């Protein structure tokens, strides 16, 4: 069970990091590329640690989208 948590944390953390860094680059251009990795890594670490909640929230979101 512990290996599953670590695997999920790495996958979700990396995905969130990439999306957040892309958002920084789109918003701030070169400066977002240059220093956007810092807030992106913080957000990725937090989301990686809380990945079960994110997975439940995403599942609930997709179920709600199917109902409407």
N, C-alpha and C positions, 0 to 999 in steps of 0.2 A: 504494500500500500504506500509505503514511503517513496518508493521509486516512481510510482504514478504521480504523486504530488510534485516531485522534483522535475519530472518530465513535463508536466503541465505548466509548471512555473516558468521553465525555460522557454517553451513554445509561446505561451501567452505574453511573457515579458518581451520576447524578441519581436513579436508582431506589433505590440503596442509601441515599443521603441521605434520601429520603422515608420509606423503611421504618424506618431508624434513628431519625429524628425522631419518627415515629409511636410507636415503641416507647418512646422517652423520655417522650412525653406520656402514654401509657397507664400507665407505671410511676410517674411523679412528678407527674402532674397539671399544675398551672399552672407549676411550676418547670421541668418537662420541656419545656413549650412555650416558656418564656422563655429558658432557656439550653441547651436540648437541641440547638440548631443547631450548637453548637461541636463536641461529640464526633461529631455526625452528619456535619459537613463534613469532619472529619479522616478518619473511616471511609470516606466517599464518595470522598475523594481517593485514599486507599490502594487501595480496590477498583477505582476507575477506572483507576489505573495498572496494576493487575494483571488487567484484565478478560479477557485471553485464558485465564488459568488458571481464572477463575471460569466462563467459558463452557464450557471442557472439563469441569470438575467438574459443572456442571449437566447437560451432555449425558450424562456417565457415569451420573449419578443417574437420569435419565429412562430410560436403557437398562436399568439394573438394576431399576427399578420395573416395566418391561414384562415382564421375565423371571419375576418372582414372581407 
